[in-house]
Amino acid sequence: MTRIIDAPIDVEALERSIASVQDGAVVTFVGRARDHADDGRTVVELEYEVYPEMAETVLDEIVAEAQRRWPVTVAVAHRHGLVPLGEAAVAIVAGSAHRGDAYEANRFVIEAIKERLPIWKRERFTDGSEWKRPGA
Amino acid sequence: MRVIIRCFAQLRELATDRTELQLSDGATLDDAWRKLAERHAGIEPHRPYVRAARNGAYAAWEQPLADGDRVAFLPPVSGG
């Protein structure tokens, strides 16, 4: 299950969506809107822009790849639009029989999102806003 | 042929959200970028960091285009 949504992410519902008595391990990663940029400036909120027609497909591919490489079930939600501080911008749930596969698959998904999901983060500061820079 | 161009994030602000380009037969994604950069010179310095997509999937710059293709120019992504 993958979703790109403009409302708060319900992390528990995401976990329930992959619930199985076969899974002894469930690893959940939540990426939240943080109050400071990498250079230390105060961030007041984040805004994400998405290329919807492509992002859904890419996210499905990332999840499929994780489920091919590890014996896991994965669910992902990524938010777009304004994300207030402290709220989840992304949530990834990986369930597996054992913790090793669940951790590895979850890590793979977040790194793949950061590498290729067509979503862009704009950091709003008290004195303006900027797109997150390459490599930052 | 005509192709639809979309730009995102800083490229959208420097150029356009959406436009159409008239290209000659055999034109590639790189040709589409050059034509767009002729209209919006501000995007050119971003070229080393930009990835191109054709019909919703990443594609190599030298890939030839077809009439009606949906092209997107994507600055470095920053999801998560």
Backbone of each chain as ProteinMPNN parsed JSONL, in Angstrom:
{"seq_chain_A": "MTRIIDAPIDVEALERSIASVQDGAVVTFVGRARDHADDGRTVVELEYEVYPEMAETVLDEIVAEAQRRWPVTVAVAHRHGLVPLGEAAVAIVAGSAHRGDAYEANRFVIEAIKERLPIWKRERFTDGSEWKRPGA", "coords_chain_A": {"N_chain_A": [[0.837, -1.2, 0.0], [0.684, 2.108, -0.964], [0.736, 5.616, -0.639], [0.195, 8.993, -1.571], [-0.489, 11.868, -0.04], [-2.489, 14.722, 1.006], [-3.115, 15.216, 3.594], [-2.92, 14.773, 7.216], [-0.791, 12.027, 8.132], [-1.872, 8.882, 9.074], [-0.315, 6.967, 11.135], [-0.71, 4.671, 12.66], [-2.84, 3.478, 11.33], [-1.573, 2.867, 8.977], [0.203, 0.941, 9.87], [-1.639, -0.987, 10.66], [-2.574, -1.705, 8.189], [-0.825, -3.514, 7.093], [-0.833, -5.549, 8.841], [-0.118, -8.773, 10.067], [-0.3, -12.063, 11.338], [1.842, -13.559, 10.78], [4.026, -11.978, 10.856], [6.627, -11.337, 12.906], [8.04, -9.115, 13.379], [7.816, -5.637, 13.135], [8.819, -2.769, 11.625], [8.746, 0.649, 11.912], [9.261, 3.676, 10.299], [9.269, 7.119, 10.783], [9.394, 10.147, 9.223], [9.722, 13.405, 10.193], [8.537, 16.832, 10.134], [10.93, 19.197, 10.791], [12.316, 21.611, 13.089], [14.508, 23.078, 12.287], [16.874, 23.973, 9.724], [19.52, 22.367, 7.775], [21.6, 24.122, 7.962], [21.164, 25.309, 10.347], [19.315, 27.344, 10.531], [16.132, 28.611, 11.644], [13.24, 26.813, 11.013], [9.894, 27.271, 10.05], [7.779, 25.991, 8.841], [7.17, 23.234, 6.579], [6.88, 22.714, 3.057], [5.727, 20.573, 0.586], [6.171, 19.82, -2.812], [4.793, 17.915, -5.437], [5.108, 15.612, -8.159], [2.504, 14.281, -9.271], [1.567, 12.316, -11.148], [3.794, 10.839, -11.669], [4.948, 10.22, -9.236], [3.373, 8.386, -7.766], [3.711, 6.059, -9.242], [6.515, 5.671, -9.081], [6.798, 5.317, -6.34], [5.331, 2.968, -5.965], [7.004, 1.258, -7.4], [9.329, 1.319, -5.841], [8.446, 0.133, -3.461], [7.725, -2.382, -4.46], [10.228, -3.294, -5.244], [11.565, -3.482, -2.775], [10.028, -5.488, -1.628], [10.629, -7.557, -3.26], [13.314, -7.972, -2.757], [13.547, -8.52, -0.045], [11.921, -10.645, 2.4], [9.3, -9.23, 3.034], [6.479, -7.163, 3.958], [5.41, -4.058, 2.843], [4.304, -0.788, 3.615], [3.678, 2.566, 2.635], [3.4, 6.051, 3.22], [3.407, 9.307, 1.949], [3.449, 12.74, 2.494], [2.051, 15.648, 0.869], [2.028, 19.197, 0.091], [1.449, 21.668, 2.672], [3.238, 20.984, 5.653], [2.991, 20.998, 9.001], [5.284, 21.768, 11.72], [6.681, 18.986, 13.447], [4.805, 17.176, 12.553], [4.182, 14.165, 10.653], [5.994, 13.755, 7.67], [6.637, 11.686, 6.075], [5.932, 8.197, 6.244], [6.935, 4.916, 6.836], [6.289, 1.526, 6.846], [7.453, -1.645, 7.607], [6.91, -5.014, 7.613], [7.855, -8.221, 8.796], [8.909, -11.658, 9.197], [11.129, -11.677, 10.789], [13.331, -9.403, 12.547], [15.646, -8.423, 11.218], [15.291, -8.402, 8.377], [13.098, -6.693, 8.254], [14.112, -4.246, 9.242], [16.171, -3.729, 7.35], [14.776, -3.587, 4.889], [13.094, -1.446, 5.403], [14.938, 0.669, 5.694], [16.031, 0.662, 3.124], [13.811, 1.579, 1.646], [13.382, 4.264, 2.526], [15.803, 5.43, 1.758], [15.686, 5.073, -1.013], [13.455, 6.629, -1.611], [14.492, 9.166, -1.039], [16.317, 9.338, -3.025], [14.969, 9.077, -5.493], [12.159, 9.63, -5.564], [9.793, 11.75, -7.016], [9.454, 14.379, -5.434], [9.524, 17.513, -3.821], [11.01, 19.499, -1.351], [10.229, 22.398, 0.362], [11.599, 24.702, 2.476], [10.299, 26.776, 4.894], [11.255, 29.767, 6.271], [11.566, 32.198, 8.937], [12.097, 34.497, 7.565], [11.558, 34.125, 4.849], [11.643, 31.687, 2.112], [13.013, 28.591, 0.887], [13.928, 26.209, -1.644], [15.007, 22.97, -0.85], [18.455, 22.349, -1.02], [20.644, 20.777, -3.516], [22.152, 17.808, -2.407], [21.918, 18.52, 0.209]], "CA_chain_A": [[0.0, 0.0, 0.0], [1.433, 3.365, -1.003], [-0.185, 6.738, -0.807], [0.719, 10.353, -1.479], [-1.714, 12.497, 0.444], [-2.305, 16.097, 1.487], [-3.696, 15.275, 4.942], [-2.027, 14.1, 8.169], [-0.594, 10.583, 7.952], [-2.291, 8.051, 10.209], [0.737, 5.949, 11.179], [-1.271, 3.412, 13.179], [-3.633, 2.857, 10.262], [-0.592, 2.312, 8.031], [0.679, -0.307, 10.485], [-2.724, -1.982, 10.603], [-2.809, -2.112, 6.798], [0.024, -4.65, 6.732], [-0.798, -6.452, 9.995], [-0.227, -10.197, 9.783], [0.216, -12.86, 12.461], [3.102, -14.166, 10.341], [5.12, -11.025, 11.047], [7.067, -11.144, 14.277], [8.746, -7.833, 13.468], [7.298, -4.505, 12.356], [9.66, -1.583, 11.787], [8.094, 1.857, 11.407], [10.06, 4.892, 10.254], [8.49, 8.336, 10.557], [10.184, 11.354, 8.984], [8.855, 14.499, 10.627], [8.945, 18.208, 9.839], [11.863, 19.582, 11.854], [12.281, 23.073, 13.302], [15.718, 23.769, 11.826], [17.488, 23.503, 8.482], [20.851, 21.798, 7.985], [22.541, 25.19, 8.327], [20.819, 25.8, 11.671], [18.256, 28.357, 10.533], [14.847, 28.162, 12.177], [12.206, 26.495, 10.027], [8.566, 27.408, 10.649], [6.976, 24.898, 8.302], [7.646, 22.661, 5.332], [5.884, 22.507, 2.013], [6.199, 19.618, -0.41], [5.555, 19.821, -4.143], [4.887, 16.552, -5.964], [4.702, 15.32, -9.544], [1.652, 13.165, -8.863], [1.439, 11.238, -12.137], [4.998, 10.016, -11.651], [5.336, 9.829, -7.879], [2.673, 7.162, -7.36], [4.361, 4.937, -9.936], [7.854, 5.463, -8.525], [6.654, 4.764, -4.99], [4.943, 1.563, -6.147], [8.2, 0.516, -7.83], [10.239, 1.2, -4.69], [7.865, -0.872, -2.557], [7.831, -3.688, -5.127], [11.634, -3.704, -5.205], [11.846, -3.908, -1.393], [9.346, -6.766, -1.356], [11.341, -8.566, -4.04], [14.645, -8.232, -2.192], [13.426, -9.038, 1.317], [10.598, -11.231, 2.661], [8.621, -8.21, 3.837], [5.339, -6.415, 3.42], [5.731, -2.653, 3.08], [3.318, 0.256, 3.332], [4.308, 3.889, 2.68], [2.608, 7.246, 2.928], [4.182, 10.556, 1.903], [2.532, 13.869, 2.479], [2.439, 16.825, 0.094], [1.422, 20.421, 0.61], [2.05, 22.17, 3.913], [3.379, 20.045, 6.772], [3.389, 21.738, 10.204], [6.376, 21.191, 12.503], [6.35, 17.867, 14.31], [3.927, 16.197, 11.901], [4.874, 13.224, 9.767], [6.052, 14.015, 6.237], [6.67, 10.364, 5.449], [5.917, 7.058, 7.166], [7.217, 3.645, 6.159], [6.116, 0.379, 7.723], [7.901, -2.911, 7.017], [6.629, -6.155, 8.473], [8.513, -9.444, 8.355], [8.977, -12.677, 10.248], [12.251, -11.377, 11.683], [13.644, -7.968, 12.568], [16.709, -8.025, 10.294], [14.719, -8.07, 7.074], [12.214, -5.526, 8.384], [14.96, -3.052, 9.335], [16.889, -3.474, 6.096], [13.832, -3.174, 3.859], [12.619, -0.109, 5.733], [16.027, 1.589, 5.36], [16.1, 0.73, 1.666], [12.703, 2.38, 1.112], [13.582, 5.703, 2.762], [16.917, 5.901, 0.934], [15.213, 5.127, -2.4], [12.586, 7.814, -1.69], [15.333, 10.362, -1.079], [17.091, 9.318, -4.261], [14.241, 9.137, -6.765], [10.731, 9.986, -5.574], [9.692, 13.145, -7.47], [8.851, 15.266, -4.433], [10.487, 18.563, -3.47], [10.761, 20.101, -0.04], [10.518, 23.816, 0.508], [11.671, 25.067, 3.885], [9.875, 28.157, 5.144], [11.932, 30.381, 7.404], [10.863, 33.394, 9.397], [12.356, 35.593, 6.628], [11.476, 33.701, 3.453], [11.626, 30.232, 1.945], [13.959, 28.075, -0.111], [13.934, 24.787, -1.963], [16.135, 22.249, -0.278], [19.526, 22.357, -2.023], [21.219, 19.472, -3.849], [23.131, 17.259, -1.479], [21.655, 18.952, 1.592]], "C_chain_A": [[0.869, 1.247, 0.0], [0.449, 4.498, -1.258], [0.573, 8.057, -0.72], [-0.483, 11.247, -1.212], [-1.436, 13.908, 0.953], [-2.968, 16.303, 2.844], [-2.737, 14.579, 5.901], [-1.981, 12.591, 7.945], [-1.014, 9.863, 9.236], [-1.344, 6.852, 10.283], [0.176, 4.617, 11.675], [-2.109, 2.704, 12.123], [-2.711, 2.214, 9.222], [-0.068, 0.975, 8.567], [-0.398, -1.395, 10.412], [-2.895, -2.534, 9.19], [-1.946, -3.291, 6.381], [0.041, -5.707, 7.85], [-1.011, -7.899, 9.566], [0.345, -10.963, 10.961], [1.507, -13.588, 12.066], [4.302, -13.266, 10.632], [5.442, -10.859, 12.525], [7.743, -9.801, 14.476], [8.058, -6.803, 12.586], [8.179, -3.308, 12.665], [8.955, -0.406, 11.14], [9.083, 3.004, 11.44], [9.121, 6.058, 9.989], [9.467, 9.489, 10.375], [9.292, 12.55, 9.267], [9.418, 15.856, 10.215], [9.698, 18.76, 11.048], [11.97, 21.105, 11.928], [13.561, 23.787, 12.89], [16.256, 23.125, 10.55], [18.878, 22.949, 8.794], [21.869, 22.877, 8.373], [22.155, 25.864, 9.652], [19.704, 26.835, 11.698], [16.923, 27.776, 11.002], [13.829, 27.976, 11.059], [10.846, 26.612, 10.714], [7.555, 26.414, 10.078], [7.597, 24.408, 7.007], [6.504, 22.606, 4.343], [6.49, 21.58, 0.978], [5.413, 19.788, -1.707], [5.776, 18.437, -4.742], [4.522, 16.55, -7.451], [3.825, 14.075, -9.441], [1.632, 12.0, -9.849], [2.641, 10.306, -12.11], [5.273, 9.446, -10.258], [4.651, 8.537, -7.435], [3.353, 5.939, -7.975], [5.713, 4.625, -9.326], [7.756, 4.836, -7.129], [6.239, 3.287, -5.049], [6.159, 0.719, -6.536], [9.165, 0.292, -6.665], [9.741, 0.114, -3.737], [8.002, -2.267, -3.164], [9.269, -4.196, -5.059], [12.008, -4.193, -3.801], [11.245, -5.287, -1.135], [9.932, -7.907, -2.181], [12.641, -8.965, -3.339], [14.599, -8.818, -0.785], [12.052, -9.664, 1.492], [9.789, -10.328, 3.587], [7.327, -7.775, 3.16], [5.551, -4.966, 3.819], [4.522, -1.78, 2.762], [3.995, 1.612, 3.52], [3.251, 4.967, 2.493], [3.549, 8.444, 2.931], [3.203, 11.703, 1.742], [2.994, 14.904, 1.459], [1.629, 18.025, 0.548], [2.128, 20.836, 1.893], [2.097, 21.09, 4.981], [3.855, 20.836, 7.987], [4.505, 21.02, 10.947], [5.872, 20.05, 13.37], [5.456, 16.824, 13.669], [4.722, 15.352, 10.913], [4.818, 13.695, 8.316], [6.06, 12.704, 5.466], [6.59, 9.306, 6.545], [6.064, 5.783, 6.349], [7.07, 2.529, 7.186], [6.568, -0.863, 6.972], [7.664, -4.019, 8.023], [7.277, -7.403, 7.903], [8.527, -10.448, 9.502], [10.03, -12.29, 11.279], [12.709, -9.933, 11.511], [14.676, -7.546, 11.524], [16.155, -7.586, 8.95], [13.851, -6.815, 7.153], [13.025, -4.23, 8.468], [15.605, -2.716, 7.99], [15.947, -2.963, 5.006], [13.343, -1.753, 4.122], [13.678, 0.932, 5.349], [16.153, 1.764, 3.842], [15.031, 1.681, 1.115], [12.946, 3.876, 1.337], [14.737, 6.229, 1.913], [16.503, 6.006, -0.539], [14.292, 6.333, -2.604], [13.447, 9.066, -1.847], [16.116, 10.453, -2.38], [16.222, 9.578, -5.491], [12.756, 9.465, -6.723], [10.58, 11.456, -5.966], [8.826, 14.016, -6.542], [9.927, 16.253, -4.005], [10.035, 19.284, -2.214], [11.142, 21.571, -0.067], [10.491, 24.147, 1.995], [11.275, 26.525, 4.034], [10.535, 28.651, 6.419], [11.139, 31.599, 7.852], [11.01, 34.53, 8.381], [12.343, 35.138, 5.167], [11.477, 32.189, 3.351], [12.56, 29.825, 0.816], [13.68, 26.619, -0.384], [15.169, 24.164, -1.353], [17.197, 22.059, -1.372], [20.052, 20.948, -2.3], [22.238, 19.046, -2.797], [22.878, 17.628, -0.029], [20.694, 17.983, 2.262]], "O_chain_A": [[1.709, 1.415, 0.885], [-0.531, 4.35, -1.989], [1.477, 8.215, 0.1], [-1.379, 11.371, -2.047], [-0.301, 14.249, 1.286], [-3.338, 17.422, 3.201], [-1.834, 13.868, 5.459], [-2.987, 11.962, 7.616], [-0.564, 10.198, 10.332], [-1.536, 5.853, 9.591], [0.545, 3.557, 11.168], [-2.093, 1.476, 12.03], [-3.022, 1.162, 8.663], [0.084, 0.008, 7.82], [-0.109, -2.561, 10.141], [-3.305, -3.68, 9.008], [-2.278, -3.996, 5.428], [0.837, -6.645, 7.807], [-1.936, -8.219, 8.819], [1.363, -10.563, 11.526], [2.183, -14.165, 12.918], [5.445, -13.724, 10.653], [4.648, -10.318, 13.295], [7.992, -9.389, 15.608], [7.755, -7.073, 11.424], [8.281, -2.879, 13.814], [8.607, -0.454, 9.961], [9.681, 3.283, 12.479], [8.283, 6.001, 9.09], [10.271, 9.776, 11.262], [8.232, 12.7, 8.659], [10.617, 16.003, 9.98], [9.183, 18.788, 12.165], [11.739, 21.798, 10.937], [13.691, 24.989, 13.12], [16.119, 21.923, 10.324], [19.355, 23.045, 9.924], [22.87, 22.589, 9.028], [22.751, 26.871, 10.033], [19.198, 27.171, 12.769], [16.63, 26.601, 10.781], [13.593, 28.883, 10.261], [10.662, 26.115, 11.825], [6.593, 26.041, 10.749], [8.442, 25.079, 6.414], [5.337, 22.475, 4.709], [7.625, 21.774, 0.544], [4.186, 19.885, -1.711], [6.845, 17.852, -4.566], [3.738, 17.374, -7.922], [4.322, 12.951, -9.512], [1.675, 10.838, -9.446], [2.538, 9.136, -12.478], [5.769, 8.328, -10.123], [5.278, 7.689, -6.798], [3.543, 4.92, -7.313], [6.035, 3.463, -9.077], [8.529, 3.942, -6.783], [6.734, 2.463, -4.279], [6.319, -0.404, -6.057], [9.742, -0.786, -6.522], [10.518, -0.718, -3.267], [8.351, -3.22, -2.468], [9.502, -5.386, -4.844], [12.693, -5.206, -3.66], [11.869, -6.143, -0.508], [9.757, -9.079, -1.846], [13.02, -10.136, -3.326], [15.515, -9.534, -0.38], [11.106, -9.266, 0.812], [9.617, -10.624, 4.769], [7.117, -7.99, 1.967], [5.836, -4.667, 4.979], [3.815, -1.999, 1.778], [4.786, 1.794, 4.445], [2.322, 4.809, 1.701], [4.392, 8.576, 3.818], [2.258, 11.636, 0.956], [4.192, 15.03, 1.206], [0.663, 17.889, 1.298], [3.253, 20.416, 2.166], [1.122, 20.369, 5.192], [4.996, 21.299, 8.011], [4.658, 19.805, 10.821], [4.79, 20.122, 13.952], [5.349, 15.706, 14.173], [5.772, 15.756, 10.413], [3.746, 13.997, 7.791], [5.555, 12.624, 4.346], [7.115, 9.498, 7.642], [5.414, 5.597, 5.321], [7.66, 2.585, 8.265], [6.133, -1.114, 5.848], [8.159, -3.968, 9.149], [7.26, -7.629, 6.693], [8.194, -10.113, 10.638], [9.866, -12.531, 12.475], [12.5, -9.321, 10.463], [14.599, -6.436, 10.997], [16.509, -6.522, 8.442], [13.861, -5.981, 6.247], [12.67, -3.232, 7.841], [15.587, -1.566, 7.55], [16.277, -2.021, 4.286], [13.194, -0.954, 3.197], [13.354, 1.956, 4.748], [16.355, 2.873, 3.348], [15.309, 2.489, 0.228], [12.734, 4.673, 0.423], [14.668, 7.347, 1.402], [16.926, 6.929, -1.234], [14.341, 6.983, -3.648], [13.165, 9.921, -2.686], [16.529, 11.54, -2.784], [16.673, 10.226, -6.435], [12.139, 9.57, -7.783], [11.172, 12.324, -5.325], [7.67, 14.331, -6.824], [11.092, 15.889, -3.845], [8.865, 19.626, -2.04], [12.246, 21.933, -0.472], [9.499, 23.906, 2.683], [11.842, 27.402, 3.383], [10.404, 28.054, 7.488], [10.156, 31.979, 7.216], [10.167, 35.425, 8.326], [13.048, 35.712, 4.337], [11.334, 31.486, 4.351], [12.855, 30.61, -0.086], [13.256, 25.875, 0.5], [16.245, 24.762, -1.345], [16.885, 21.664, -2.495], [19.937, 20.048, -1.468], [23.074, 19.838, -2.363], [23.543, 17.112, 0.869], [20.344, 18.167, 3.428]]}, "seq_chain_B": "MRVIIRCFAQLRELATDRTELQLSDGATLDDAWRKLAERHAGIEPHRPYVRAARNGAYAAWEQPLADGDRVAFLPPVSGG", "coords_chain_B": {"N_chain_B": [[6.85, 17.803, -34.322], [4.786, 17.951, -31.367], [5.343, 18.415, -27.938], [4.498, 18.03, -24.478], [5.584, 19.96, -21.8], [6.659, 19.825, -18.467], [7.605, 21.451, -15.438], [9.211, 21.498, -12.238], [9.331, 22.622, -8.791], [12.178, 24.594, -8.111], [12.774, 24.888, -10.826], [10.285, 25.222, -11.993], [9.634, 27.707, -10.948], [11.548, 29.273, -12.183], [11.055, 28.917, -14.86], [8.466, 27.629, -16.164], [5.291, 26.256, -15.239], [3.959, 24.562, -16.958], [4.093, 23.853, -20.383], [3.959, 23.89, -24.003], [6.039, 22.521, -26.526], [7.285, 22.899, -29.815], [8.939, 20.644, -31.713], [11.542, 19.363, -33.86], [11.357, 16.369, -35.882], [12.752, 13.453, -34.464], [13.923, 14.704, -32.364], [15.434, 14.909, -29.124], [15.258, 14.366, -25.519], [17.185, 16.062, -24.517], [17.279, 17.997, -26.539], [14.76, 19.113, -26.177], [15.1, 20.267, -23.663], [17.063, 22.224, -24.331], [15.595, 23.886, -26.03], [13.665, 24.838, -24.275], [15.327, 26.192, -22.512], [16.169, 28.226, -24.145], [14.036, 29.91, -24.105], [13.781, 30.407, -21.411], [16.261, 31.441, -19.875], [17.205, 31.311, -17.315], [17.133, 28.735, -16.314], [19.273, 27.292, -17.219], [21.801, 27.11, -15.733], [21.129, 25.104, -13.964], [21.209, 22.709, -15.225], [23.235, 20.582, -14.886], [22.284, 19.246, -12.658], [19.773, 18.383, -13.151], [17.222, 15.96, -13.789], [15.602, 14.14, -16.382], [12.291, 13.222, -17.348], [10.198, 11.02, -19.151], [6.987, 10.583, -20.189], [6.219, 9.926, -17.565], [8.317, 8.443, -16.442], [11.735, 8.152, -15.428], [14.226, 9.081, -17.811], [16.86, 8.741, -20.245], [18.895, 11.487, -21.37], [19.481, 11.45, -24.075], [17.391, 10.153, -25.187], [15.044, 9.67, -27.795], [12.15, 11.617, -28.676], [8.545, 11.38, -29.023], [5.638, 12.432, -30.854], [3.313, 14.142, -28.849], [4.335, 13.308, -26.431], [4.794, 13.366, -22.867], [6.812, 15.362, -21.134], [9.047, 15.859, -18.43], [10.984, 18.015, -16.404], [13.157, 17.607, -13.802], [14.32, 18.917, -10.862], [16.879, 18.184, -8.338], [15.555, 15.734, -6.203], [13.817, 15.889, -3.038], [12.468, 14.408, -1.063], [10.968, 12.775, 1.834]], "CA_chain_B": [[5.985, 17.208, -33.294], [4.556, 18.772, -30.173], [5.425, 17.692, -26.667], [4.093, 18.808, -23.307], [6.702, 20.088, -20.859], [6.341, 20.257, -17.101], [8.76, 21.728, -14.585], [8.843, 21.452, -10.822], [10.129, 23.273, -7.751], [12.88, 25.796, -8.551], [12.679, 25.019, -12.288], [8.957, 25.78, -12.271], [9.662, 29.139, -10.643], [12.428, 29.952, -13.141], [10.584, 28.763, -16.241], [7.021, 27.537, -16.284], [4.679, 25.045, -14.7], [3.545, 23.676, -18.042], [4.057, 24.506, -21.678], [4.134, 22.97, -25.13], [7.138, 22.866, -27.426], [7.289, 22.325, -31.164], [10.297, 20.129, -31.946], [11.665, 18.644, -35.125], [11.355, 14.908, -35.753], [14.025, 12.911, -33.993], [14.434, 15.484, -31.225], [15.621, 14.152, -27.884], [14.975, 15.106, -24.288], [18.166, 17.146, -24.439], [16.822, 19.054, -27.455], [13.619, 19.78, -25.53], [15.672, 21.141, -22.625], [17.71, 23.388, -24.961], [14.558, 24.791, -26.525], [13.068, 25.495, -23.116], [16.329, 27.109, -21.965], [16.217, 29.413, -25.014], [12.966, 30.81, -23.643], [13.956, 30.7, -19.983], [17.702, 31.25, -19.702], [17.509, 31.105, -15.904], [17.215, 27.327, -15.917], [20.461, 26.633, -17.771], [22.805, 26.709, -14.737], [20.679, 23.94, -13.199], [21.247, 21.523, -16.08], [23.998, 19.426, -14.384], [21.591, 18.573, -11.543], [18.392, 18.077, -13.535], [16.908, 14.705, -14.453], [14.466, 14.24, -17.295], [11.347, 12.104, -17.362], [9.365, 10.939, -20.355], [5.75, 9.838, -19.927], [6.108, 9.482, -16.177], [9.432, 7.611, -15.98], [13.047, 8.728, -15.718], [14.715, 8.673, -19.131], [18.161, 9.311, -20.598], [18.791, 12.739, -22.13], [19.571, 11.222, -25.525], [16.231, 9.393, -25.659], [14.221, 10.425, -28.747], [10.774, 11.884, -28.273], [7.485, 11.152, -30.01], [4.568, 13.424, -30.798], [2.38, 13.965, -27.731], [5.002, 12.87, -25.203], [4.789, 14.218, -21.679], [8.192, 15.499, -20.67], [9.181, 16.62, -17.188], [12.343, 18.309, -15.953], [13.08, 17.449, -12.354], [15.51, 19.254, -10.067], [17.162, 17.125, -7.368], [14.39, 15.501, -5.351], [14.117, 16.073, -1.61], [11.382, 13.838, -0.278], [11.326, 12.178, 3.111]], "C_chain_B": [[5.85, 18.174, -32.117], [4.674, 17.884, -28.941], [5.003, 18.631, -25.541], [5.242, 18.789, -22.306], [6.156, 20.488, -19.49], [7.63, 20.453, -16.318], [8.282, 21.785, -13.131], [9.827, 22.239, -9.964], [10.865, 24.499, -8.329], [12.833, 25.978, -10.073], [11.334, 25.609, -12.695], [8.963, 27.292, -12.035], [10.495, 29.917, -11.655], [11.89, 29.928, -14.566], [9.066, 28.783, -16.271], [6.543, 26.252, -15.651], [4.468, 24.039, -15.826], [3.552, 24.463, -19.338], [4.125, 23.444, -22.761], [5.296, 23.457, -25.964], [6.931, 22.172, -28.761], [8.725, 21.913, -31.465], [10.338, 19.425, -33.294], [11.711, 17.137, -34.871], [12.74, 14.419, -35.337], [14.604, 13.655, -32.807], [14.464, 14.617, -29.968], [15.181, 14.985, -26.68], [15.95, 16.277, -24.141], [17.772, 18.31, -25.35], [15.66, 19.838, -26.842], [14.115, 20.735, -24.443], [16.269, 22.403, -23.25], [16.674, 24.401, -25.44], [13.903, 25.541, -25.362], [14.037, 26.528, -22.532], [16.522, 28.336, -22.854], [15.177, 30.434, -24.559], [13.206, 31.289, -22.22], [15.411, 30.457, -19.61], [18.069, 30.927, -18.255], [17.662, 29.651, -15.499], [18.545, 26.7, -16.284], [21.507, 26.24, -16.712], [22.415, 25.458, -13.946], [20.884, 22.62, -13.944], [22.055, 20.352, -15.505], [23.256, 18.625, -13.314], [20.211, 18.055, -11.93], [18.302, 16.674, -14.127], [15.662, 14.904, -15.31], [13.586, 13.012, -17.158], [10.528, 12.187, -18.641], [8.177, 10.037, -20.037], [5.752, 9.172, -18.552], [7.212, 8.577, -15.679], [10.747, 8.309, -16.31], [13.556, 8.2, -17.059], [16.032, 9.384, -19.42], [17.974, 10.533, -21.499], [18.785, 12.508, -23.639], [18.366, 10.461, -26.072], [15.381, 10.232, -26.612], [12.769, 10.523, -28.266], [9.815, 11.559, -29.398], [6.397, 12.205, -29.806], [3.63, 13.109, -29.632], [3.025, 13.525, -26.432], [4.839, 13.896, -24.091], [6.186, 14.204, -21.088], [8.188, 16.27, -19.355], [10.661, 16.821, -16.891], [12.318, 18.438, -14.439], [14.38, 17.892, -11.694], [15.732, 18.153, -9.029], [16.005, 16.964, -6.38], [14.796, 15.617, -3.888], [12.941, 15.611, -0.758], [11.89, 13.315, 1.057], [11.409, 13.226, 4.204]], "O_chain_B": [[6.669, 19.068, -31.909], [4.174, 16.759, -28.91], [5.133, 19.851, -25.639], [5.801, 17.735, -22.004], [5.305, 21.371, -19.376], [8.609, 19.73, -16.503], [7.121, 22.077, -12.845], [10.972, 22.484, -10.344], [10.24, 25.347, -8.967], [12.852, 27.11, -10.556], [11.256, 26.403, -13.632], [8.382, 28.057, -12.805], [10.198, 31.074, -11.954], [12.215, 30.793, -15.379], [8.456, 29.846, -16.392], [7.291, 25.28, -15.54], [4.749, 22.849, -15.687], [3.079, 25.598, -19.392], [4.321, 22.261, -22.484], [5.515, 24.661, -26.097], [6.472, 21.032, -28.834], [9.625, 22.753, -31.469], [9.32, 18.955, -33.803], [12.062, 16.693, -33.778], [13.761, 14.92, -35.808], [15.66, 13.283, -32.295], [13.639, 13.723, -29.782], [14.788, 16.144, -26.812], [15.567, 17.356, -23.688], [17.917, 19.473, -24.974], [15.584, 21.06, -26.967], [13.625, 21.857, -24.313], [16.026, 23.512, -22.776], [16.847, 25.609, -25.28], [13.625, 26.736, -25.463], [13.62, 27.606, -22.108], [16.987, 29.374, -22.382], [15.397, 31.644, -24.616], [12.88, 32.422, -21.867], [15.757, 29.396, -19.092], [19.119, 30.339, -17.995], [18.251, 29.355, -14.459], [18.916, 25.672, -15.717], [22.051, 25.138, -16.784], [23.27, 24.823, -13.328], [20.747, 21.544, -13.361], [21.607, 19.212, -15.621], [23.566, 17.455, -13.089], [19.554, 17.373, -11.144], [19.185, 16.247, -14.87], [14.795, 15.722, -15.003], [14.064, 11.911, -16.888], [10.212, 13.268, -19.138], [8.345, 8.876, -19.664], [5.345, 8.021, -18.397], [7.083, 7.99, -14.604], [10.865, 8.975, -17.339], [13.35, 7.036, -17.402], [16.291, 10.476, -18.915], [17.027, 10.607, -22.282], [18.17, 13.265, -24.39], [18.307, 10.155, -27.263], [15.03, 11.368, -26.293], [12.252, 9.653, -27.566], [10.2, 11.47, -30.563], [6.261, 12.785, -28.729], [3.207, 11.967, -29.449], [2.334, 13.381, -25.424], [4.757, 15.101, -24.325], [6.673, 13.18, -20.61], [7.421, 17.217, -19.185], [11.48, 15.925, -17.096], [11.582, 19.244, -13.868], [15.431, 17.301, -11.942], [14.877, 17.285, -8.854], [15.536, 17.941, -5.795], [15.968, 15.464, -3.542], [12.482, 16.319, 0.139], [13.078, 13.4, 1.368], [11.701, 12.897, 5.354]]}, "name": "protein", "num_of_chains": 2, "seq": "MTRIIDAPIDVEALERSIASVQDGAVVTFVGRARDHADDGRTVVELEYEVYPEMAETVLDEIVAEAQRRWPVTVAVAHRHGLVPLGEAAVAIVAGSAHRGDAYEANRFVIEAIKERLPIWKRERFTDGSEWKRPGAMRVIIRCFAQLRELATDRTELQLSDGATLDDAWRKLAERHAGIEPHRPYVRAARNGAYAAWEQPLADGDRVAFLPPVSGG"}
